[in-house]
Amino acid sequence: PEADSLPSRVFEPIASGPNQGVKLKREAVDHAKSVYYRMRDWDPQTGLPSNEKLVELGLGWLRS
């Protein structure tokens, strides 16, 4: 999960334009990543697919 990150600048406020001052919140991005992992049947702590997902994909031999 650490590799699934965004550059720090996206968390800084937008400098100009109609969205001036708007910025992403780290908590919101982390929550979205956790939801995505659950939807994919990946472990949110490790980022690895679950054993069930590996079997579903025909990769059961990779199970931990």
GIWO-V53927 format. One record per helix or strand of 3 or more residues. SS is the DSSP state (~ for helix, > for strand). FROM is the first residue (numbers start at 1). TO is the last residue. If there is no record, write none. Layout:
SS & FROM & TO
SS & FROM & TO
This chain:
~ & 8 & 11
~ & 26 & 40
~ & 51 & 56
~ & 60 & 62
